[in-house]
Amino acid sequence: MYPSKLFRSCLFTALLSTAPALAQTATMTVPGMGQVVAGDGAKQTLKCGGDAVTVSGSRNRITLSGSCTQVVVNGDNNVIVAATVGQIVVNGRANTVSWQKAMKGTRPMQRVTGSGNKLFKR
């Protein structure tokens, strides 16, 4: 015996309401801009091949290997861990960007707007 349509509908609605929200992100390469991650809640590792990376959205956790000429962060509560970086630009609040090595000198060039952002060498 099959459950009624009403029972199936209620069960489906209950499952949807208890399911965790899925990350809604897109990652693409844009000529002249490098790699772009747009959306919320992404957790991924990208390889910088001497390109720029832009992360736009919130609650993203991005690890960058290789050398990034520029890392741009737009949004809130993003965590970016970079191996080697030349310039860091942060627009938003409560973002954290760490790097292991600067392309030139002891620290990358930095431009930060917003509040509660943290940039540091790890």
HELIX and SHEET records of a PDB file:
HELIX    1   1 LYS A    5  THR A   18  1                                  14    
SHEET    1   A 5 GLN A  24  VAL A  30  0                                        
SHEET    2   A 5 GLY A  34  ASP A  40 -1                                        
SHEET    3   A 5 ALA A  52  SER A  58  1                                        
SHEET    4   A 5 ARG A  61  ASP A  76  1                                        
SHEET    5   A 5 LYS A  43  GLY A  49  1                                        
SHEET    1   B 7 GLN A  24  VAL A  30  0                                        
SHEET    2   B 7 GLY A  34  ASP A  40 -1                                        
SHEET    3   B 7 ALA A  52  SER A  58  1                                        
SHEET    4   B 7 ARG A  61  ASP A  76  1                                        
SHEET    5   B 7 VAL A  79  ARG A  93  1                                        
SHEET    6   B 7 THR A  96  ALA A 102  1                                        
SHEET    7   B 7 LYS A 118  LYS A 121  1                                        
SHEET    1   C 6 GLN A  24  VAL A  30  0                                        
SHEET    2   C 6 GLY A  34  ASP A  40 -1                                        
SHEET    3   C 6 ALA A  52  SER A  58  1                                        
SHEET    4   C 6 ARG A  61  ASP A  76  1                                        
SHEET    5   C 6 VAL A  79  ARG A  93  1                                        
SHEET    6   C 6 MET A 109  THR A 113  1                                        
END                                                                             
